[in-house]
Amino acid sequence: LLVVVVVGASLDGVRLGLGKLLRSLHHQQGRVRLVLPDWYHAGSSIYPLRGHQFGTWALQGFHSFAVAQQHIKDHVTFGMNQVELAHVDLKRDGDQMVQYAAYLNQLNVNLSIWFPLDLFIGAQQEQQCAELFQRMARLDCLFVPGGDGGPHMEPTSFLNTVYNLSMLYRKHFPQGQVTISLQEFSSDELDKLYPLLNTSEARQHLSGLVYGPHVRQTLKDVVEQHMAHLPFSIRQYPDITHSLGAQYALPHWSRAWAFTHRRLAINPMPLFEAHIALLRANSTYRPYVSGFGAYSEGANDDLNKCIWSSLMADDSATAKSVVEEYSRYFFGSDLAADGAALLFSLEENWQGEASNNPAVARSFQLASSLEQRASAEQNDNWRFQMYLFRSYYDMYVQLRYQNELNNFVDGQEILAQALEMGSLKAMDGAATAFSSVSSTVQQLMKDTKSLTEVMVLKLNKSIGWLTLQCQQVDMGMTTIDTPFTEIPFWSKEFSSIRKLSTEAARLDAIALLLNRTDPGPGGVYVSLFDQPNAVLQPGQGPVSDPCYFFSPLTAVDDDRIVYNDYPMAFSRYAHIFYDNKLTLRFQGLQPRGSYRLAVLMWNTGHDSSQYQLAANGHSLTNGTFITKVYPMQPVSHHGLRADDGGQVVVECWQPPGLGGSGRNCQMSEAWLTPE
């Protein structure tokens, strides 16, 4: 007879102990073993609050509420103690929200709602709120965002509306908490807001602040400059679900992944997320931070949720120990070691240049082996399926990426011989090269894409695409064949060039196409997305600055670009945030030489943002802010002069103090040409 005693100093402590016990079980073929010493201390929690958002994907996506219940219990097992319902429609989702509240009340797990004020403003909305609160068995917190969801309001109006919501809410839940975020407030608005928070009225209605994306101050600045004067704690609101255009975007993510997976993808990132979680749990923040409630748009970030929960629940846990427990708990002891290896390998897939990354083939081999060895039950496990899917998807994309890169180089070389071959023959040869693929590679691509398509169907049956990636329910399948190079643009240009009436005109047009990026003798050209280390100054870098407050970030916006209408560089760029400067350092130039700078500022036609440019401290825009041009085209600035060391430092910045997302100075390309 085995007797296991779980002891905790609180209900949360006992629950954490039970979770550790369940994660320590080794189960295989109907047998269960417990591998723990006679006395095991599960460690102490770093933060008391450990929450995750369950949005539309959870309210509308699960095939049954029983599946949702198991999903909650799984995450409680890894340390979660709060569920936050998000992106709700009170009329559409009311019954499901009541159902969640009743179940979480049984588990004694906190329930929060992400509550933008458009859910409350208006007589009809206020009535819906009152009716919903009346029906819910528990509701521990309302999180009201200041922006990035719902209306952005002037600080006084914002707080007064929150106070009215607080009074209605506390009629039903007198001990309930109301928290607000500082998202998208400008510098002037924050200067007005902070004094309003240090009032008796704020103390009466508010319980804390939420720190997340789109806040123009660093967490360190908020803590050091304000928290000593405010009677609140901070809840962190990390975005652990997005890979691109996000609070913790992946640094210098290869275009192969950015163009196909886009923002939301199955993204096991154990080491990346653990680094951020522990960075945000240092001694500077800990006295003022109550915990975290992470932003999520699906089950795609399932492992990342467990990393954050477990590390903040147990100060002795590591990324390695959490991944090993995750793999054993969900996949079984027989697949645990290789399952953990696959999860770490999938993180490596997305590091560095995709065309020659050996981790992609390793992940594919691990996934193929795991699928063959797995039982029918294991192969029906949606978590198992989604990591197989990512492995197969990445392998197909890498094969296609390698082939397209080679084809484009081959086509360029043929087109460069147009003077000798003749323009029409050169374009025909280049077009043939662009579509070339060997029979071996073609078969590999066909096989890996077929595996990917099969796994997509299995995932929709087991858990549903909406549940996995509610912002991209296509699972990336509509973009899996997105082009990576200039081939579509050049092919379109070929059609126009062929219509020119003379050989000389065609050859001139081909020369312009081939030399579009040529800066001339002694000049420099840089695509800031593809060559971020060439001239772009790194700032603090993503290791110490994963939010990119003081570091440039590369990004793409492929959804808004028609590929055959523009050069590929038009869809990607580097940028900086808030009041910082995007800095380009050109070196090895002619000392005191005169140069012309041309820059292509990224713009979709909906961007009226302004910027200034300076070179070696001298304004290139007459000391004023200028508006981005559209349609996109390079804008030239003359009269730059290199310093005595042959260096030109170009800086770009936006008007100070702005709110919103903070993104500015999106620059795609730069040319520095001798004059």
RAGIGI-V953013 format. One line per field, one symbol per residue. ss: DSSP state (@ for helix, = for strand, . for the rest). phi: phi as a letter, one per 40 degrees, with the letter a starting at -180 (. if undefined). Layout:
ss: ???
phi: ???
This chain:
ss: ..........@@@@@@@@@@@@@.====..====..............======.@@@@@....@@@@@@@@@@@@@....====....@@@@@@@@@@@@@@@@@@..=====..@@@...@@@@@@@@@@@@@.....====..........@@@@@@@@@@@@@@@@@@....=====.....@@@@@@@@@@@..@@@@@@..=====......@@@@@@@@@@@...=====.=..=............@@@@@@...=.....@@@@@@@@@@...@@@@..=======...@@@@@@@@@@@@@@@.....@@@@@@@@@@@@@.@@@@@@@@@@@@@@@@@....@@@..@@@@@@@@@@@@@@@..@@@@..@@@@@@@@@@@@@@@@@@@@@@@@@@@@@@@@@@..@@@@.@@@@@@@@@@@@....@@@@@@@@@@@@@@@@@@@@@@@@..@@@@..................@@@@@@@@@@@@....@@@@@@@@@@@@.........====........=................====.@@@..@@@..@@@@======....=====.......========........======..==......==.......=======......======.........============.
phi: .bbbbbbacadccccccccccccccbbafgbbbbbacdbbbcgbccbcbbbacbcddccbcccaccccccccccccdchcbabbcbfcbdccbdcccccccccccccfbcbbbcbccccbchccccccccccdccccaacabbbccafhgccbcdccdcccccccdcccccbbdccbbbbbbcgcccccccccdccccbcccccbbbibbbacgbcbcdccccccbccbbcbbbbcbccbbbbafadbcccfcdcdcccbcgcbacbcbcccccccdcccbccccdcbbciabccabicdbdccdccccccccacccbdccccccdccccbgccbcccccccccccccdcbgcccbcccccccccccccccccccccccccccdccccdcccdcccccdccdccdccccccdcccccdcccgcccccccccccdbcaccccdccccccccccccccccccccbgccccaccaccggccbcbdcbbcdccccccdcccccccbccccccccccccbdcccgdgcbbaccccbcccbcccgcgcccbccgcbacbcabbccbbccccacdccbaababbfccbcbbbcbgccdgccbbbbbbccacgbbbcbabbabfgbcbbfgbcbcdcadcacbcbbgcbccccgbbbbbbabdcgccgcgcafcbcaabbbcb
